[in-house]
Amino acid sequence: MTRFGVHTLILILAMLALPIASAAAQTPVGGTAPESPAAAQVAQKPPSPRIFHIPDPYPGWKKVLFIGDIHDGAQVAHDFSVSHAMSTIEMLGRKYHAFVTILRSDEELLTKQKVWGTGKYAAGGSMPFPGRNLDYFDAVVFYTNGELQLTDEQKRALLSFVHDDGKGFVGIHTATATLRDWPEYGEMIGGYFDNHPWNVFNAPVVVEQPGFPAMKPFPKHFRITDEMYEYLTPYSRENVDVLARLDEKHLDLADKNVHRTDGDFPVAWAKMYGKGRVFYSDLGHSPTSWDDPRVQQMYVQAIRWADGSIDAAVTPHPMPLH
């Protein structure tokens, strides 16, 4: 072979050996090939953020969700009353070691779905932080007005909370002037607001069920200055246990704003809704009502009855004859 041919052969062999040497240089002693860039990127992906949980600060206590939302109703007529009612109930629940209350002016927690914060505290954020939902509570209190902003899921959740789970619901004053376009709510609470013929006045009241816990602060007959209602269907004494009513003998039934002709103007009632307990009273229109120890005790005992802390029978009955 000529010298030119030898040199050519050597050059060809060297060129063939280069890829092999390069691959060998990149292969570890163990013989495992390096990961592709895409695989390396997956391997270096940061772990999912830890979900933060806070232990229940009040284990063993009854939990109450108080919603005071009047943004869709007569705001100026009740803004101070709602604020005073919420602070009073929250304070009294702790004072008597009866229950702890979370106060909200929105309906976010009225759900059985998971509740999350926003921004970095949202479910996909860097610090996901779950909130509370209806499963945490033993009773819900409404001092509300108007149609609110409930989704279909929230409506189902509220009804199920009371009817199926056997939890409690307490309605205050304008709670019967709430969610008029949702008949199932009217069925649960027991009736809808129609009118307040006499506005705020020194109302004569008769207690029909003195043994019911929420009625024990009152004598059989008493007067109280507040705004009293008359009610529309589905209100019926066949479905609710009227605990107290206005004394029709001392009312101006000739007032043109009076619509009922049977003289039946309940002040407070209790009822069962499925497995759950429901209490309602129209007392609480004025801020001063919430400074009345009788009204304070009525609502505290009503909540305790609704959340299952104390028992009392519900016995619907006709209007007593004179």
C-alpha positions as CSV (number, residue, x, y, z in Angstrom):
1,M,0.0,0.0,0.0
2,T,1.4,3.4,-0.9
3,R,2.2,6.0,1.8
4,F,-0.7,8.1,0.6
5,G,-3.1,5.2,1.1
6,V,-1.8,4.4,4.6
7,H,-2.4,8.0,5.7
8,T,-5.9,8.0,4.2
9,L,-6.8,4.8,6.1
10,I,-5.5,6.2,9.4
11,L,-7.5,9.4,8.9
12,I,-10.7,7.4,8.2
13,L,-10.3,5.2,11.3
14,A,-9.7,8.3,13.5
15,M,-12.9,10.0,12.3
16,L,-14.9,6.8,13.0
17,A,-13.6,6.6,16.5
18,L,-14.5,10.2,17.5
19,P,-18.3,9.6,18.2
20,I,-17.5,6.5,20.2
21,A,-15.0,8.3,22.4
22,S,-17.3,11.3,22.9
23,A,-20.2,9.0,24.0
24,A,-17.8,7.1,26.3
25,A,-16.7,10.3,27.9
26,Q,-20.3,11.2,28.7
27,T,-21.2,7.8,30.2
28,P,-20.5,7.3,33.9
29,V,-18.6,4.2,35.1
30,G,-21.8,2.5,35.9
31,G,-22.8,2.6,32.3
32,T,-26.0,4.7,32.7
33,A,-26.6,7.3,30.0
34,P,-27.4,10.9,31.2
35,E,-31.0,12.1,31.3
36,S,-32.3,14.1,28.5
37,P,-32.8,17.9,29.2
38,A,-36.6,17.3,29.4
39,A,-36.2,14.5,32.0
40,A,-33.8,16.6,34.0
41,Q,-36.3,19.5,34.1
42,V,-39.0,17.1,35.4
43,A,-36.7,15.8,38.1
44,Q,-35.9,19.3,39.3
45,K,-39.6,20.4,39.5
46,P,-40.2,21.8,43.0
47,P,-42.5,19.8,45.3
48,S,-46.2,20.8,45.6
49,P,-46.8,23.5,48.3
50,R,-47.8,22.2,51.7
51,I,-51.5,22.8,52.6
52,F,-51.8,24.7,55.8
53,H,-54.2,23.6,58.5
54,I,-55.0,25.1,61.9
55,P,-56.3,22.9,64.7
56,D,-59.8,23.8,66.0
57,P,-59.2,26.5,68.7
58,Y,-62.5,25.6,70.4
59,P,-62.7,21.8,70.6
60,G,-65.9,20.7,72.2
61,W,-67.7,24.0,71.8
62,K,-70.8,24.5,69.7
63,K,-70.1,26.5,66.6
64,V,-72.4,29.1,65.2
65,L,-72.3,30.9,61.9
66,F,-74.0,34.3,62.1
67,I,-74.7,35.9,58.7
68,G,-75.7,39.6,58.8
69,D,-76.2,40.6,55.2
70,I,-78.7,43.3,54.4
71,H,-77.0,44.8,51.3
72,D,-79.9,43.7,49.1
73,G,-82.6,45.0,51.5
74,A,-83.6,47.9,53.7
75,Q,-80.0,48.8,54.8
76,V,-80.5,52.0,56.6
77,A,-83.5,50.6,58.6
78,H,-81.4,47.8,60.0
79,D,-77.6,48.5,59.7
80,F,-77.0,49.5,63.4
81,S,-79.4,46.7,64.5
82,V,-77.6,44.0,62.6
83,S,-74.2,45.1,63.8
84,H,-75.4,45.3,67.4
85,A,-77.1,41.9,67.2
86,M,-74.0,40.2,65.8
87,S,-71.7,41.6,68.5
88,T,-74.2,40.9,71.2
89,I,-74.7,37.2,70.2
90,E,-71.0,36.7,69.8
91,M,-70.3,38.1,73.2
92,L,-73.1,36.3,75.1
93,G,-72.1,32.9,73.6
94,R,-68.7,33.2,75.1
95,K,-69.9,34.8,78.3
96,Y,-72.2,31.8,79.1
97,H,-69.8,29.3,77.6
98,A,-72.6,28.3,75.3
99,F,-71.1,28.6,71.8
100,V,-68.6,30.4,69.7
101,T,-69.7,32.5,66.8
102,I,-68.1,33.4,63.5
103,L,-69.6,36.6,62.1
104,R,-69.9,37.2,58.4
105,S,-71.6,39.7,56.2
106,D,-71.3,37.4,53.1
107,E,-72.5,33.9,52.2
108,E,-69.1,32.3,51.3
109,L,-69.2,29.7,54.1
110,L,-72.7,28.6,53.2
111,T,-71.5,25.6,51.3
112,K,-70.4,22.0,51.7
113,Q,-67.7,22.4,49.1
114,K,-64.1,23.2,50.0
115,V,-63.5,26.9,50.8
116,W,-60.1,28.4,50.0
117,G,-58.4,31.8,50.4
118,T,-57.4,34.0,47.5
119,G,-54.1,34.9,45.9
120,K,-51.3,32.8,47.4
121,Y,-53.8,31.3,49.8
122,A,-55.9,29.9,47.0
123,A,-56.0,26.1,46.2
124,G,-53.3,26.6,43.5
125,G,-51.3,29.2,45.3
126,S,-47.9,29.0,47.0
127,M,-49.5,28.8,50.5
128,P,-52.9,27.1,50.0
129,F,-55.1,27.7,53.0
130,P,-58.5,26.0,53.4
131,G,-61.3,27.8,55.1
132,R,-64.4,26.5,57.0
133,N,-67.7,25.4,55.5
134,L,-71.0,24.3,56.8
135,D,-69.6,21.0,58.1
136,Y,-67.8,23.0,60.8
137,F,-71.0,24.5,62.3
138,D,-73.8,23.4,64.5
139,A,-76.2,26.2,63.8
140,V,-76.6,29.1,61.3
141,V,-78.2,32.4,62.3
142,F,-79.7,34.8,59.7
143,Y,-80.2,38.5,60.2
144,T,-80.6,39.1,56.5
145,N,-82.8,40.9,54.0
146,G,-83.3,40.6,50.3
147,E,-82.4,37.8,47.9
148,L,-78.7,37.4,48.8
149,Q,-76.4,35.8,46.3
150,L,-76.6,32.1,46.8
151,T,-75.6,29.6,44.1
152,D,-77.7,26.5,43.6
153,E,-75.1,24.4,45.4
154,Q,-75.3,26.8,48.4
155,K,-79.1,26.5,48.5
156,R,-78.9,22.8,48.5
157,A,-76.2,22.8,51.2
158,L,-78.2,25.1,53.5
159,L,-81.3,22.9,53.3
160,S,-79.3,19.7,53.7
161,F,-77.5,21.2,56.7
162,V,-80.8,21.5,58.6
163,H,-83.0,18.9,57.0
164,D,-80.6,16.0,56.6
165,D,-77.7,16.8,59.0
166,G,-80.0,17.7,61.9
167,K,-78.3,21.1,62.5
168,G,-80.0,24.3,63.6
169,F,-81.3,27.5,62.0
170,V,-82.3,30.7,63.8
171,G,-83.9,33.6,61.9
172,I,-84.0,37.1,63.2
173,H,-86.5,39.8,62.3
174,T,-86.0,40.4,58.5
175,A,-84.9,36.8,58.0
176,T,-88.5,36.2,56.8
177,A,-88.1,39.1,54.3
178,T,-85.2,37.1,52.8
179,L,-85.1,34.8,49.7
180,R,-88.7,35.4,48.7
181,D,-88.0,33.9,45.3
182,W,-86.9,30.6,46.8
183,P,-90.0,28.8,48.2
184,E,-87.9,26.0,49.8
185,Y,-86.4,28.6,52.1
186,G,-89.9,29.9,53.1
187,E,-90.8,26.3,53.9
188,M,-87.8,25.9,56.1
189,I,-88.1,29.1,58.1
190,G,-91.9,28.8,58.3
191,G,-93.3,31.9,56.6
192,Y,-92.7,35.2,54.8
193,F,-93.0,38.8,55.9
194,D,-96.0,40.6,54.7
195,N,-96.2,43.9,56.5
196,H,-95.5,45.8,59.8
197,P,-98.9,47.6,60.2
198,W,-98.1,49.4,63.4
199,N,-94.3,50.0,62.7
200,V,-92.4,50.4,66.0
201,F,-94.8,50.5,68.9
202,N,-95.3,49.4,72.5
203,A,-96.5,45.9,71.5
204,P,-98.7,43.7,73.8
205,V,-97.4,40.1,73.7
206,V,-98.9,36.9,75.0
207,V,-96.6,33.9,75.6
208,E,-98.3,30.7,74.5
209,Q,-95.5,28.2,75.3
210,P,-93.9,29.4,78.6
211,G,-92.0,26.1,79.0
212,F,-90.0,26.6,75.8
213,P,-86.4,27.6,76.7
214,A,-86.5,30.8,74.6
215,M,-89.7,32.0,76.3
216,K,-88.5,31.6,79.9
217,P,-87.2,35.2,80.1
218,F,-90.7,36.6,79.6
219,P,-93.8,36.6,81.8
220,K,-97.1,35.3,80.4
221,H,-98.2,38.9,79.3
222,F,-95.7,41.7,78.7
223,R,-95.1,44.7,76.5
224,I,-92.0,45.5,74.4
225,T,-91.2,48.3,72.0
226,D,-90.2,46.8,68.7
227,E,-91.4,46.4,65.1
228,M,-93.9,43.6,64.7
229,Y,-94.8,41.7,61.6
230,E,-97.7,39.9,60.0
231,Y,-97.0,37.0,57.8
232,L,-97.8,35.4,54.5
233,T,-97.9,31.7,53.4
234,P,-96.4,29.3,54.0
235,Y,-97.0,30.5,57.6
236,S,-99.5,28.1,59.2
237,R,-100.1,27.0,62.8
238,E,-100.2,23.5,61.4
239,N,-96.5,23.7,60.6
240,V,-95.0,25.8,63.3
241,D,-95.3,25.9,67.1
242,V,-96.2,29.5,67.9
243,L,-94.4,30.4,71.1
244,A,-95.6,34.0,71.5
245,R,-98.0,36.2,69.6
246,L,-99.3,39.8,69.8
247,D,-102.4,40.2,72.0
248,E,-105.0,41.0,69.4
249,K,-107.3,42.3,72.1
250,H,-105.0,45.3,72.4
251,L,-104.3,45.9,68.7
252,D,-105.7,48.4,66.3
253,L,-107.1,45.8,63.8
254,A,-108.9,48.6,61.9
255,D,-105.6,49.9,60.6
256,K,-105.7,49.9,56.8
257,N,-102.3,48.1,56.7
258,V,-103.6,45.1,58.6
259,H,-104.2,42.3,56.1
260,R,-104.9,39.3,58.3
261,T,-108.4,38.8,59.4
262,D,-107.8,36.0,62.0
263,G,-106.0,38.1,64.5
264,D,-103.0,35.8,64.4
265,F,-99.7,37.7,64.6
266,P,-96.9,35.5,65.9
267,V,-93.9,37.0,67.6
268,A,-91.8,33.8,67.8
269,W,-92.2,30.3,66.6
270,A,-90.2,27.0,66.5
271,K,-90.5,24.1,64.1
272,M,-88.8,21.0,62.9
273,Y,-87.4,20.9,59.3
274,G,-86.5,17.3,58.6
275,K,-84.1,16.3,61.3
276,G,-83.2,19.9,62.1
277,R,-84.5,22.6,64.4
278,V,-85.7,26.1,63.3
279,F,-86.5,29.1,65.5
280,Y,-87.7,32.5,64.3
281,S,-88.7,35.8,66.0
282,D,-89.4,39.2,64.7
283,L,-87.9,40.9,67.8
284,G,-84.7,42.8,67.1
285,H,-85.6,45.6,64.8
286,S,-84.2,48.4,66.9
287,P,-80.7,48.6,68.3
288,T,-82.1,49.1,71.7
289,S,-83.9,45.7,71.5
290,W,-80.4,44.1,71.8
291,D,-79.8,45.9,75.1
292,D,-83.0,44.3,76.5
293,P,-81.9,41.3,78.7
294,R,-85.1,39.5,77.8
295,V,-84.3,39.6,74.1
296,Q,-80.7,38.7,74.6
297,Q,-81.7,35.6,76.6
298,M,-84.4,34.6,74.2
299,Y,-81.9,34.4,71.3
300,V,-79.2,32.7,73.3
301,Q,-81.6,30.0,74.4
302,A,-83.0,29.7,70.9
303,I,-79.5,29.1,69.5
304,R,-78.8,26.6,72.3
305,W,-82.0,24.8,71.4
306,A,-81.3,24.9,67.7
307,D,-77.7,23.6,68.0
308,G,-78.9,20.7,70.2
309,S,-77.5,21.8,73.5
310,I,-80.9,21.8,75.2
311,D,-84.1,20.0,74.3
312,A,-87.7,21.1,74.0
313,A,-90.7,19.6,72.2
314,V,-92.2,21.3,69.2
315,T,-96.0,21.1,69.3
316,P,-97.9,23.0,66.6
317,H,-101.3,24.0,67.9
318,P,-104.3,26.2,66.9
319,M,-104.6,29.8,68.2
320,P,-106.0,29.6,71.7
321,L,-109.6,30.6,72.3
322,H,-110.4,33.4,74.7
